[in-house]
Amino acid sequence: MTSRRLASSLLVGLLALAGCKEGAKRLEGTWERTDNPGQTLRFESGRMHHSYPHGGKPIEGPYEVLEDGGDSVVIEPTIELGDGKQLRADRQQIEFVDADTLTMKNVKNGSGGTYQRKS
């Protein structure tokens, strides 16, 4: 392989890798569930905070991005329990419908919902 071809291949590879984290960046902010106003998700600095409007206990903790395809992200959240323990939660498939809408579904059972960006 010539040095020009090698450099071109490396550039294409680097550009592909650079785009890999776009979906994770798009998560940042606060999202409200469309069919349950007040239920919010906040993604900030690698942490997720999920609150419920009708008496449900808020949950939060770090999450790991397992796959990032730009318009689709798979995360694996860890829930921090009140006693200092942590619980690995089910993986979540997130699809960006547009700049201000996402769907999030449990990878195991398909449950989930649609969220609109609040901030």
N, C-alpha and C positions, 0 to 999 in steps of 0.2 A: 504494500500500500504506500503510495507516495505521501510525502509530508503534507502536501496541500489537502489530499483526500482525508488523511488522518485528522488534520486540524478541523476540517469541515465536519467530520463525523463527531468529533469531540464537542464542537460548538452546538450541533443539533442536540446531542445528549444533554449538555448543560442547560440549554433552553428548555428542554422537556422537564428536567428536574426542577428548574426554577418555577415552572407553572404548577408543580405538584402541591404546593401549599396554599394555593389560591382559595380553595374551598374552606380550609381552616380559618383563613383570615376573614372570609365573608361571614363566618359564624359570630364574630365579635359583636356584642351589643345585646339589646333586650328584645325578646320576641314574645308576642301574646297569642295564645291559642284562639283560633277564630270561632270555634263552637263552644268555648267556655271562657268568656271575658274575665280577666283577672288572673287566669292561670298563665304564669310567665316563665320563660327560660332566659337566663342571662349567661352569656359566655364572655369571660374576661380573663385574660392572662393564663390560659390553660385550665381555668376552673369553670364549672357549671353550677348555677344556682337555679333550682326549680321550685317555684312557689305555687300554692293552690289557694283559690279565693274563699273556699267554703269550709274552712276548718282543717284542711289537710296540713300535715306537718311539712314545712319546707325541707328540701334535701339539697345538699351541696357537696362538692368535692372536686378533685382534679379529674381530668379525662385525658385519654391518650388517643391521638389520631392514628388509626390503623391503616386507613386508605384515604387518599385525597385525589379525586379525579377532577377537581375544579367545580363541577356542577353537582358532584356527589361526594359525600364524606361518610366514612364509618368511624364512629368513636366508641371507646370502651370507658364508661364512667366508673369512678370509684366513689361510693357514698361514705361520707364520714359520719359515723354514729356518735351519739352523745357521750358514750363512755370511752372515747378515744380509739375505738376499734374502727376498722374500715371493712367495707363490703364491696366486692367487685360486682357491678351491675351488668345486666345484659347489654350486649352491643346494640348500638342504635345506627340505623341507616338514615342519613339526612340527604334530601334532594332539594336543590334550589330550583324553585318554580320560576322565579324572577328575582330581581334585586331586593325585593322587600317581602318575599314569601318563601317559606320552606315547609317541607313535610318531614316529620321525624317518625320513624317506625322501628319497633323492636325487631331485631333480626330473627329472633327465635319464634315469636308468635304473630308478628305483623301488626300488633296494636300500635296506635299512635294517633297523630293528628297533624293539622295544618296550623302554621304560625305566621303572623304578620310582624314585620319589624316595627318596634316602637322607638328605638333609638340606635 
